[in-house]
Amino acid sequence: MPHKGLYIRSCKLFLSDFFIKLVIMNVTELKSLQAPLKDKYREQPESAIITLKAEGKIGEGISCKVETGKAIVEAGLHPATGGTGMLACSGDMLLEALVACAGVTLQAVATAIEVNIKSGTVRAEGDLDFKGTLGVSKEAPVGFKNIRLEFDLDTDAGEEQISALKKLTERYCVVYQTLAKGVEVQTKYHSSHSA
């Protein structure tokens, strides 16, 4: 049975749901892991700037294989755009990234402020108008019109603690902040000719 201030540090990701598997870490262990990093970033601010990368290989048909660090995921067209549903949808992957980041951030925040979360589920849903991505309507947006993020938590936390969890999770979740505030994306195209 979990104790107050325990950090749930591993999880399983399934579609757009985040199922928390308990692996115990207490607030002292979390602080001891993060303290040297925080000190380094204060002393050497440039060392905190890290470039995360993703790469995919254009595959057969209309697909792209993305290495996730654990496995290769092959993404393709969503069934609403002519896909078979047999390949991962990049829109689902975006929601999965949000769910994973929000779930991990929530756990770290809960540990830091000593809120006991026994278990929980994080869900993300987003609405797309496929008329936009298929070029059927110039008025229809390409991309998500809105995204909803929901947390179902088994916790004894009071209203004030839940409010703090919400505020701090939203503040420190990288994917949430990127989606909520937007970011400039720079693109480059390179061409190589096959012999």
C-alpha positions as CSV (number, residue, x, y, z in Angstrom):
1,M,0.0,0.0,0.0
2,P,1.5,3.4,-1.0
3,H,2.5,5.9,1.6
4,K,2.2,9.7,1.6
5,G,4.7,11.3,-0.7
6,L,5.5,8.3,-2.8
7,Y,6.3,8.8,-6.5
8,I,4.8,6.5,-9.0
9,R,7.7,6.4,-11.5
10,S,6.8,3.9,-14.2
11,C,3.8,3.5,-16.3
12,K,2.2,1.7,-19.2
13,L,0.9,3.7,-22.1
14,F,-2.2,2.3,-23.9
15,L,-3.7,4.4,-26.7
16,S,-4.8,7.7,-25.1
17,D,-5.1,6.3,-21.6
18,F,-2.3,6.4,-19.1
19,F,-2.4,3.5,-16.6
20,I,-0.2,4.0,-13.5
21,K,1.8,1.0,-12.3
22,L,3.1,1.6,-8.8
23,V,6.9,1.7,-8.4
24,I,7.7,3.4,-5.2
25,M,10.0,6.4,-4.9
26,N,9.7,8.8,-2.0
27,V,10.1,12.6,-1.9
28,T,13.7,12.3,-0.5
29,E,14.7,10.0,-3.4
30,L,13.2,12.3,-6.0
31,K,14.9,15.3,-4.5
32,S,18.2,13.5,-4.3
33,L,17.9,12.6,-8.0
34,Q,17.0,16.1,-9.1
35,A,19.1,18.3,-6.7
36,P,22.4,17.9,-8.6
37,L,20.7,18.6,-11.9
38,K,19.0,21.8,-10.5
39,D,22.3,22.9,-9.1
40,K,24.1,22.3,-12.4
41,Y,21.4,24.2,-14.3
42,R,21.6,27.2,-11.9
43,E,25.4,27.3,-12.2
44,Q,25.5,26.5,-15.9
45,P,22.2,27.7,-17.4
46,E,23.3,26.7,-20.9
47,S,23.6,23.0,-19.8
48,A,19.8,23.0,-19.3
49,I,19.1,23.5,-23.0
50,I,18.8,20.1,-24.5
51,T,17.5,19.3,-28.0
52,L,15.1,16.3,-28.1
53,K,15.0,14.6,-31.4
54,A,12.6,12.3,-33.3
55,E,13.3,10.6,-36.6
56,G,11.2,8.6,-38.9
57,K,11.8,6.7,-42.1
58,I,9.4,7.1,-45.0
59,G,7.9,3.6,-45.4
60,E,6.0,1.7,-48.0
61,G,2.6,2.9,-49.0
62,I,1.7,6.0,-47.0
63,S,3.6,5.4,-43.7
64,C,6.4,6.6,-41.6
65,K,8.4,4.4,-39.1
66,V,9.3,6.3,-35.9
67,E,11.9,5.0,-33.4
68,T,10.5,5.6,-29.9
69,G,13.5,4.5,-28.0
70,K,11.8,1.3,-27.1
71,A,10.4,0.2,-30.4
72,I,9.7,1.4,-33.9
73,V,6.2,2.7,-34.5
74,E,4.9,2.8,-38.0
75,A,2.5,5.7,-38.6
76,G,0.0,5.9,-41.4
77,L,-3.2,7.5,-42.5
78,H,-6.1,7.6,-40.1
79,P,-9.1,5.7,-41.3
80,A,-11.0,9.0,-41.7
81,T,-8.4,10.0,-44.4
82,G,-8.3,6.6,-46.2
83,G,-6.1,4.6,-43.9
84,T,-6.7,1.0,-42.8
85,G,-6.4,1.6,-39.1
86,M,-3.6,-1.0,-39.0
87,L,-0.9,1.7,-38.5
88,A,-0.5,4.2,-35.7
89,C,-2.2,7.6,-36.3
90,S,0.2,10.6,-35.6
91,G,-2.8,12.4,-34.1
92,D,-3.1,9.6,-31.5
93,M,0.6,9.7,-31.0
94,L,0.4,13.4,-30.1
95,L,-2.3,12.7,-27.6
96,E,-0.3,9.8,-26.2
97,A,2.7,12.1,-25.7
98,L,0.5,14.6,-23.9
99,V,-0.9,11.8,-21.7
100,A,2.5,10.4,-20.9
101,C,4.0,13.8,-20.1
102,A,1.1,15.0,-18.0
103,G,1.0,11.7,-16.1
104,V,4.7,11.7,-15.3
105,T,4.6,15.4,-14.4
106,L,1.6,14.9,-12.1
107,Q,3.5,12.1,-10.3
108,A,6.6,14.2,-9.8
109,V,4.5,17.2,-8.6
110,A,2.5,14.9,-6.2
111,T,5.8,13.6,-4.8
112,A,7.3,17.0,-4.4
113,I,4.2,18.4,-2.5
114,E,3.6,15.1,-0.7
115,V,0.2,14.2,-2.1
116,N,-0.5,10.5,-2.1
117,I,-1.9,9.2,-5.4
118,K,-2.7,5.5,-5.1
119,S,-3.5,5.0,-8.8
120,G,-5.0,7.0,-11.6
121,T,-5.8,7.3,-15.3
122,V,-5.0,10.2,-17.6
123,R,-7.0,10.6,-20.8
124,A,-6.6,13.0,-23.7
125,E,-9.2,13.5,-26.4
126,G,-9.0,15.9,-29.3
127,D,-11.4,16.9,-32.0
128,L,-10.3,17.0,-35.6
129,D,-12.3,18.1,-38.7
130,F,-10.9,15.9,-41.4
131,K,-12.3,18.2,-44.1
132,G,-9.3,20.5,-43.4
133,T,-6.6,17.9,-43.7
134,L,-8.2,16.4,-46.9
135,G,-8.6,19.8,-48.5
136,V,-12.3,19.5,-48.7
137,S,-12.9,22.9,-47.1
138,K,-10.5,25.8,-46.7
139,E,-12.6,27.0,-43.7
140,A,-12.0,23.8,-41.8
141,P,-8.8,23.9,-39.7
142,V,-6.0,21.4,-40.3
143,G,-5.2,20.0,-36.9
144,F,-6.9,19.7,-33.6
145,K,-9.7,22.2,-32.9
146,N,-9.5,21.5,-29.2
147,I,-7.9,18.9,-26.8
148,R,-9.4,17.8,-23.5
149,L,-7.1,16.4,-20.7
150,E,-8.7,14.5,-17.9
151,F,-7.3,13.0,-14.7
152,D,-9.1,10.3,-12.7
153,L,-7.2,9.9,-9.4
154,D,-7.5,7.5,-6.5
155,T,-6.3,9.9,-3.8
156,D,-7.3,11.3,-0.4
157,A,-6.1,14.7,-1.5
158,G,-8.4,17.6,-0.6
159,E,-9.7,20.3,-2.9
160,E,-6.7,22.6,-2.2
161,Q,-4.2,19.9,-2.9
162,I,-6.0,18.9,-6.1
163,S,-5.9,22.6,-7.2
164,A,-2.1,22.7,-6.5
165,L,-1.6,19.4,-8.5
166,K,-3.6,20.9,-11.4
167,K,-1.7,24.2,-11.4
168,L,1.8,22.7,-11.1
169,T,1.2,19.9,-13.5
170,E,0.0,22.3,-16.2
171,R,2.9,24.7,-15.4
172,Y,5.6,22.0,-15.7
173,C,4.3,19.6,-18.3
174,V,6.4,20.2,-21.4
175,V,4.0,18.8,-23.9
176,Y,1.0,20.6,-22.3
177,Q,2.8,23.9,-22.4
178,T,4.0,23.4,-26.0
179,L,0.4,22.7,-27.1
180,A,-1.2,25.4,-25.0
181,K,1.2,28.2,-25.9
182,G,2.2,27.1,-29.4
183,V,5.7,27.2,-30.7
184,E,7.4,28.2,-34.0
185,V,8.2,25.2,-36.1
186,Q,11.0,25.8,-38.6
187,T,11.0,23.4,-41.6
188,K,13.8,22.5,-44.1
189,Y,13.6,20.3,-47.1
190,H,16.6,18.5,-48.5
191,S,16.7,16.7,-51.8
192,S,19.1,13.9,-52.7
193,H,19.0,12.2,-56.1
194,S,19.3,8.4,-56.4
195,A,21.8,7.2,-59.0
